[in-house]
Amino acid sequence: MAGEVRRQLSLSGLARGLKRGSTVAIGVGSRGIANLDVIVQSMVSWWAEQGMKPFLFPAMGSHGAASARGQAEVLARYGITEAAMGCPVRSSLAVAGLGRTGEGIEVVMDRTAHAAGAVMLCARVKWHTDFSGKLESGLFKMMAIGLGKWAGAQRYHAHAHTMGLEAVIRSVGRQVLKSGRILGGLAILEDENHQTAHLEVIPAESLERREEELLEMVKGWMPRIPLPAVDLLIVNEIGKNLSGSGMDPKVINRTIHGQYNPWPFAPRVSRVFVRDVHAMSHGNAIGLGMADVVHSRVVQKMKKRPTWINGLTSGALACIRTPVHFKSDRECLEKIRLTTGRLEASELRMGWIRNTQDLSVLACTANLRDQLARNESLEVGETERELEFDGRGDLLNLIG
């Protein structure tokens, strides 16, 4: 991993135009990316060996409760600290102006990064949770939403209501490139099992075209629930570290605005039941509003400030609504089952996953077994088990 990062940087030629001693600001985002600490530390070490002075900064919009301290804490949770990385971590919400795009969008950029000799980004290229296009999540989006910090993120999402988010990302990203501050970026691609599959350093002049190509590649690796339809999907956990929307709408077949089953490539999901919030989300429970029922602990663990700021900034208000909730898994299942139209429990087609980032294990009701067995890419277990509950009425976990 570290060797491939260094190899890519060496081949890129990005250091040729910089004087020794120049500062290089490396932007890092807020997603749970496999091997992120190793990748970032390798970037820092390489730049230091070229005689530069690298530092890290959070390239985030409203994550970390839209505060400088909170965003530094997000990086620290992923192991991105000054001690571990061997360089400063500089977190600020202050921005510098970069003018307006042709569409009239006022563009801003993290002031600390803007003052550096050069800026390099580190981001995962993947499908966006909320729209489909040729350019979705990745380096270009980080140049817009991430480098724009909270001030930019609010403004850009507002323009997205009329222009569409892809158009805003392209327009703002191009304006950021015109500043001459961006050297390029390290694109990270992950496979369907959330493992690092490809690393590539892209110079600034090739960013837009090459990111489109990489996105097309990674879309072919998108994990999906391997069924045409389920009546009830149990999701063990949601979290900002797992998806920008808490859970991936393209897995559960929802939109962040409350629409059911908009994606033709995903299974039709009648109801979604969420059981918990991932510890690494630190109370940001965005996405709970896409569920039809949640365990009461989801509501109890939700911290209003980061959750509400995230939803208000992105405009995804349906994502932060509180659904019906009950104090046990048993009660949640009992209350929601009849809303699926299945009068008999034996007729219910139910799936159960850890989270929308990890679909490596799927538990399902026996009435779905034959459909799964016809899929040659799946390994279907032989053992059948009844649902089991503890003394509180909560499920004993079948899938870990």
C-alpha positions in Angstrom: 0.0 0.0 0.0 2.6 2.5 1.1 4.9 1.4 -1.7 2.2 2.0 -4.4 1.5 5.5 -3.0 5.1 6.4 -3.2 5.4 4.9 -6.7 2.4 6.8 -8.0 3.8 10.1 -6.6 7.2 9.5 -8.0 5.8 8.8 -11.5 3.5 11.9 -11.3 6.1 14.5 -11.6 4.1 16.8 -9.2 7.2 17.9 -7.3 9.1 19.2 -10.3 7.5 22.7 -10.3 8.0 23.3 -6.6 11.0 24.9 -4.9 12.5 22.9 -2.0 11.1 24.1 1.3 7.6 24.8 -0.2 4.6 24.0 1.9 2.2 21.4 0.6 -1.3 21.3 2.0 -2.8 17.8 1.8 -6.6 17.7 2.1 -8.2 14.7 3.8 -11.9 14.1 4.0 -14.3 12.6 6.5 -15.2 9.1 5.2 -14.2 5.8 6.6 -11.7 4.7 3.9 -9.8 1.5 4.2 -6.1 2.1 5.0 -6.5 5.8 5.0 -3.9 6.4 7.7 -1.3 4.4 5.8 -2.1 6.1 2.6 -2.0 9.6 4.0 1.2 9.0 6.1 2.9 7.7 2.9 2.0 10.9 1.1 3.4 13.0 3.9 6.6 11.1 4.0 7.1 11.3 0.3 6.6 15.0 0.2 9.0 15.5 3.1 11.7 13.4 1.3 11.4 15.8 -1.7 12.4 18.6 0.6 8.9 20.0 1.0 7.0 21.0 4.2 3.8 19.0 4.1 0.8 19.6 6.4 -2.7 18.2 6.6 -6.0 19.9 6.7 -9.6 18.7 6.9 -11.2 19.0 3.5 -14.8 18.9 4.9 -18.0 20.9 4.5 -20.2 20.6 7.6 -18.9 17.4 9.1 -17.4 17.6 12.6 -20.4 19.8 13.6 -19.0 22.5 11.3 -16.3 23.5 13.7 -12.5 23.6 13.3 -12.0 21.5 16.5 -14.7 19.0 15.4 -13.1 18.5 12.0 -9.7 17.9 13.5 -11.3 15.3 15.8 -12.8 13.6 12.8 -9.4 13.1 11.3 -8.0 11.9 14.6 -10.6 9.2 14.8 -9.1 7.8 11.6 -5.6 7.9 13.0 -4.8 11.2 11.2 -2.9 13.1 14.0 0.2 15.1 14.1 2.1 12.5 16.1 1.1 9.6 13.8 1.5 11.5 10.5 4.7 13.3 11.4 3.5 16.7 10.3 1.1 19.5 11.4 -2.7 19.2 11.2 -4.2 22.6 10.6 -7.9 22.9 10.9 -9.8 26.1 10.3 -13.2 27.1 8.9 -11.8 30.4 7.5 -12.0 30.7 3.7 -10.4 32.8 0.9 -12.4 34.0 -2.0 -11.7 32.7 -5.6 -14.2 34.8 -7.5 -17.4 33.7 -9.3 -18.1 31.0 -11.8 -19.8 31.8 -15.1 -23.0 30.8 -13.5 -22.5 33.3 -10.7 -21.5 31.0 -7.9 -19.2 32.6 -5.5 -16.3 30.2 -4.8 -14.2 30.0 -1.7 -11.4 27.8 -0.5 -9.9 26.8 2.9 -7.7 29.8 3.8 -4.9 27.8 5.3 -4.6 25.6 2.2 -4.9 28.7 0.0 -1.8 30.2 1.7 0.3 27.1 1.1 2.7 26.7 -1.8 0.5 24.0 -3.3 -2.5 21.8 -2.5 -2.9 18.1 -3.0 -6.1 16.2 -2.3 -6.7 12.7 -1.1 -10.1 11.3 -1.8 -12.0 8.1 -2.6 -13.7 8.1 -6.0 -17.1 6.5 -5.9 -20.7 6.8 -6.8 -22.6 9.6 -5.0 -25.4 8.6 -2.7 -27.9 11.2 -4.0 -27.5 11.5 -7.8 -26.1 9.7 -10.9 -23.8 11.4 -13.4 -20.4 11.1 -15.0 -18.8 12.9 -12.1 -20.0 12.2 -8.6 -18.0 11.7 -5.4 -14.2 12.1 -5.4 -11.5 14.7 -6.0 -13.7 17.2 -7.9 -16.4 17.1 -5.2 -13.6 17.6 -2.5 -12.4 20.7 -4.4 -15.9 22.1 -4.1 -17.6 20.9 -0.9 -14.5 20.0 1.0 -12.2 23.0 0.2 -15.2 25.3 0.5 -15.7 24.4 4.2 -19.0 25.1 5.8 -19.4 28.5 4.1 -19.0 27.0 0.7 -20.9 23.8 1.4 -24.0 25.8 2.3 -23.8 28.0 -0.8 -23.1 25.2 -3.2 -25.9 23.0 -2.0 -28.3 25.9 -2.3 -27.2 26.4 -6.0 -27.7 22.6 -6.5 -31.4 23.0 -6.1 -31.6 24.8 -9.4 -28.5 23.5 -11.2 -28.1 20.0 -9.9 -25.2 18.9 -7.7 -23.0 17.5 -10.5 -23.2 20.8 -12.4 -22.3 22.7 -9.3 -19.3 20.4 -8.5 -18.0 20.8 -12.0 -18.4 24.6 -12.1 -16.9 25.2 -8.7 -14.1 22.6 -9.2 -13.0 24.3 -12.5 -12.9 27.7 -10.7 -10.7 26.2 -7.9 -8.4 24.8 -10.6 -8.1 28.3 -12.2 -6.6 29.5 -8.9 -3.4 27.5 -9.7 -3.2 26.2 -6.2 -4.1 22.6 -6.9 -1.3 20.3 -7.9 -3.5 17.2 -8.3 -4.9 14.5 -6.2 -4.6 10.9 -5.1 -7.7 8.9 -6.1 -8.6 5.9 -4.0 -10.9 3.2 -5.4 -12.4 0.5 -3.3 -13.9 -2.9 -4.3 -17.3 -4.3 -3.4 -15.8 -5.5 -0.1 -14.6 -2.0 1.0 -10.9 -2.9 0.3 -8.4 -0.8 -1.5 -8.4 -1.8 -5.1 -6.7 1.0 -7.0 -4.5 4.0 -6.2 -3.7 6.7 -8.8 -2.1 10.1 -8.6 -3.8 12.5 -11.1 -2.3 15.9 -12.0 -4.6 18.9 -11.9 -4.9 19.3 -15.7 -6.2 15.7 -16.0 -8.4 15.6 -13.0 -11.9 16.0 -14.5 -11.4 13.6 -17.4 -9.6 10.9 -15.5 -12.0 11.0 -12.6 -14.9 10.4 -15.0 -13.0 7.3 -16.2 -12.3 6.0 -12.7 -15.9 6.5 -11.6 -17.1 4.4 -14.5 -14.7 1.7 -13.4 -15.7 1.7 -9.8 -19.4 1.8 -10.5 -19.0 -1.7 -11.9 -17.8 -2.8 -8.4 -20.8 -1.3 -6.6 -22.1 -3.7 -3.9 -25.8 -4.6 -4.2 -28.3 -6.6 -2.2 -28.6 -9.7 -4.5 -32.4 -9.9 -4.5 -35.1 -8.3 -6.7 -37.2 -7.3 -3.7 -37.5 -7.5 0.1 -40.4 -6.5 2.3 -38.2 -5.6 5.2 -34.5 -4.8 5.4 -32.9 -4.7 8.8 -29.8 -2.5 8.9 -27.7 -3.0 12.1 -26.0 0.5 12.0 -25.9 3.8 10.2 -23.1 6.3 10.4 -21.5 9.3 8.7 -18.3 7.2 8.5 -20.2 4.6 6.5 -21.9 7.0 4.0 -22.4 10.7 3.6 -26.1 10.0 4.1 -25.7 7.6 7.0 -26.7 4.7 4.9 -26.2 4.5 1.1 -29.5 5.3 -0.7 -28.4 3.3 -3.7 -28.3 0.2 -1.5 -31.5 0.6 0.4 -33.3 2.2 -2.6 -34.4 5.5 -1.0 -33.5 9.1 -1.8 -32.3 11.6 0.8 -35.6 13.4 0.2 -37.8 10.5 1.1 -38.7 8.9 -2.3 -39.0 5.1 -2.2 -37.4 2.8 -4.8 -36.1 5.3 -7.3 -33.0 3.3 -8.5 -33.9 0.6 -11.1 -30.6 -1.3 -10.4 -31.4 -1.8 -6.7 -34.0 -4.2 -5.1 -37.4 -2.9 -4.3 -37.3 -2.4 -0.5 -40.7 -1.9 1.2 -39.6 -1.1 4.7 -36.2 -0.3 6.4 -35.5 -1.0 10.1 -32.4 0.6 11.6 -31.1 -0.8 14.9 -28.1 1.4 15.9 -25.6 4.3 15.2 -22.0 3.3 14.5 -19.6 4.5 17.3 -17.4 6.2 14.7 -20.2 8.5 13.7 -20.0 10.1 17.2 -23.7 10.9 17.4 -24.2 12.1 13.8 -27.4 10.1 13.0 -28.1 11.6 9.6 -29.9 8.9 7.6 -32.3 7.9 10.3 -35.1 9.7 8.5 -34.7 7.3 5.5 -35.8 4.4 7.8 -39.4 3.5 8.4 -38.7 2.4 12.0 -35.7 2.6 14.3 -34.8 1.2 17.7 -35.1 3.9 20.4 -31.4 3.7 21.0 -30.8 5.4 17.6 -32.8 8.4 18.8 -31.1 8.4 22.2 -27.6 8.3 20.6 -28.4 11.0 18.1 -26.6 14.3 18.8 -28.8 17.1 17.5 -26.1 19.6 16.6 -24.0 17.5 14.1 -27.0 15.7 12.8 -29.1 18.8 12.2 -26.2 20.9 10.8 -25.4 18.1 8.4 -29.0 17.9 7.2 -29.6 21.6 7.0 -26.3 22.2 5.1 -27.0 19.5 2.5 -30.7 20.3 2.3 -31.5 16.6 3.0 -34.1 17.4 5.6 -35.9 14.1 5.2 -32.6 12.4 6.4 -32.9 14.1 9.8 -36.5 13.4 10.6 -37.2 11.1 13.5 -39.2 8.0 12.5 -41.4 5.9 14.7 -39.2 4.1 17.3 -39.6 1.5 20.0 -37.5 0.2 22.9 -36.8 -3.3 21.5 -36.1 -5.0 18.2 -39.0 -7.3 18.8 -41.5 -4.5 19.1 -40.0 -2.7 16.1 -40.5 -5.9 14.0 -44.0 -6.5 15.3 -45.2 -2.9 14.6 -43.7 -2.6 11.1 -44.5 -6.1 9.7 -48.2 -5.5 9.0 -47.3 -2.3 7.1 -45.6 -4.4 4.5 -48.9 -6.1 3.5 -47.8 -9.5 4.7 -50.5 -10.8 7.0 -48.6 -14.0 7.9 -45.1 -13.8 9.4 -44.1 -16.8 7.2 -44.8 -14.7 4.1 -42.5 -11.8 5.0 -39.4 -11.6 2.8 -36.7 -10.1 5.1 -33.1 -9.3 4.6 -30.5 -8.3 7.3 -27.2 -6.5 6.7 -24.5 -5.0 9.0 -24.5 -1.7 7.2 -24.7 -0.4 3.6 -20.9 -0.3 3.3 -20.5 -4.0 4.2 -22.7 -6.4 2.3 -20.3 -9.3 2.6 -22.9 -11.2 4.8 -26.6 -11.2 4.2 -29.1 -13.0 6.4 -32.5 -13.6 5.0 -35.7 -15.5 5.5 -36.0 -19.0 4.1 -38.5 -18.0 1.5 -35.7 -16.1 -0.3 -33.2 -19.0 -0.3 -34.1 -20.4 -3.8 -33.6 -17.0 -5.4 -30.1 -16.6 -3.7 -29.1 -20.2 -4.6 -29.6 -19.4 -8.3 -26.9 -16.8 -8.1 -23.6 -18.6 -8.8 -21.5 -15.7 -7.3 -23.0 -16.3 -3.9 -22.2 -18.8 -1.2 -25.4 -19.8 0.5 -25.2 -21.5 3.9 -27.0 -24.6 4.8 -28.0 -23.8 8.4 -31.4 -22.3 9.1 -32.0 -20.6 12.4 -35.0 -19.0 14.1 -34.8 -15.3 15.1 -33.6 -15.2 18.7 -34.1 -12.4 21.2 -32.4 -11.6 24.5 -34.3 -10.7 27.7 -34.8 -7.1 26.6 -36.4 -8.2 23.3 -33.4 -7.3 21.2 -32.1 -9.6 18.4 -29.2 -11.9 19.1 -26.9 -11.0 16.1 -26.9 -13.5 13.3 -24.4 -11.6 11.1 -21.8 -10.2 13.5 
